[in-house]
Amino acid sequence: MKSEIQNYQNHRRYIFGYHVVAGLLAIAFLVYAVYALIADFSAGSLFDVFLGVALVMLGFYAREFAVKAQDRVIRLEEKLRLARLLPGDLQPRIDSLSVGQLVALRFASDAELPELTRKVLSDPITDREEIKKLIKNWRPDDCRV
């Protein structure tokens, strides 16, 4: 259980083992493989460079694919939430919100969501960070990748 209340300043999720340890090890392996290839060219050292590139790409894309799937779920959840909370005049505009806008709006409390959505649609505000900074009553999201 988290002891700190989630807010804009601490809402990003970093997993030390993934973001730091595994990431640095993959990059270190790639750098060493390139060094070994330059120092003593061989089929084995060339293969190690390919393996290093594959490891770095695997780490990047594993995260990218998970976040994309998460964004799709958030899109669905937030459209359902908006359909329940928005006033009638904003209901037809739910589909005009981008995935990025919906992802940012998920942190807004139910009470402030209608007016914040109105502002995001009328100004229009497309930057996720800008939307998140407008939130006054943060709604934590602890179920994310």
N, C-alpha and C positions, 0 to 999 in steps of 0.2 A: 504494500500500500504506500502511496506517495504521501510524504509528510508536508511537502511544499504545495501551496495552492498554485495551480497553473495560471499563467498570464502571458501577455505578449513577450515579455523578456525571457521567459523560461520554457516556452511551449515547444521549441524544437527538440526533437528526440535524437540523441546521439548514443549509439551503442559502442562502448569503448572497444570491445573485442572485434567488432565488424569495421567500424569507421577508422580506428587507429591501428590496432594490431594486425588484422588481416590485410587491410589496405597497404600499410607500410611494408609488410612482408612481401606482398605481391610486387610492389614497386621495387623493393630492394632486390628481389629475385630477377626482375627484368633488367635492372641496371647492371647487376653482376653478370647476367647472361650476355648483355651487349659488350661489357668489358672483356669477358672471356672470348667472345667471338672476334673482337678486334685483336686481342693478344695472341690468339692461336686459332685461326679459322679451321673449323672442321664441320662435318655434317652434324655431329652431336651438338656442337655449340650453336649452330644455326637453329637446330631443333629446339634448344633451350630458349632461344630468343622468341621463337614462335610460341612456345609454351608460356613464357612470361607475358607476352602480349595477350594471349588467350586468358590467362589468369586475371589480368587487370581488366580486360573487357568483361569477363564473367562477373567479377565483383561489381562493376559499374552497372551492367545490364540487369543483374539480379535485383539490385535496388530500384532501378528504373521501372522494371516490370511490376514489382510489388507496389510501388507508389502509383503507377497507372491504374492497377486493379483497385487500389484503395480509393483513388479519386472517382472511379466509376461508382463505387458503393456510396461514397459521400454524396455524389450527384443525386443518386436515387433517394437517399435518406433526406437530403435537404429539400428536394422537390416535394416530397411527402410532407415534410415539416412546414414548408412555405404554404402549401395548399391548405393546411390546417390553421395557420396563424395569420396569413395576410388578409387584409380587407378586400372586398370585392373588386375595387378598382385596380388592384395590383395583381389579382389572380391571373388574368390573361397574359401578363408579362413574365410569368415564371420561366417560361421556355426561352426567353430572351437573355437570361442570365447565363454567362459562360461557366464552364467547369471551374475555372480559376476563381470566379466571383463566389460560386457556391462553396468551394473549399474554404475560402476565407470567411464567409458568412456563418459557417457552422459553429464558430466560436462565440457568436453573439447570443445573448440570453433571449429567451422567448419574448420578454417584454420589450426589448429594444429592436428585435428583428424587423418588424414592419417598417419602422421609420428609417432604419439603416438601409434596408432593401430599397426603399423609395429614393433615398439619397444616391445609392450606388447606380440605380437605373436612370435617375434624372441628370446626374452630373456629366457624363457617366464615369464611374471609377472602375478601372479594369485591373489595377495593380493590387495583387493579393496583400502585400505588406501595407499599403495605404489603407485598405479596407480593415485589416486587423488592427491598425493603430486607432481607428475610429471607434472601436468597441469599448464601451464603458464597463459593462458587466460581463466578464469573461465566462464562457461556458466551456469547461475543460473537455478535452477529447483525449482520454487515456487509452483508447482502443485503436491505435494506429501503428503503422509499420515503422 
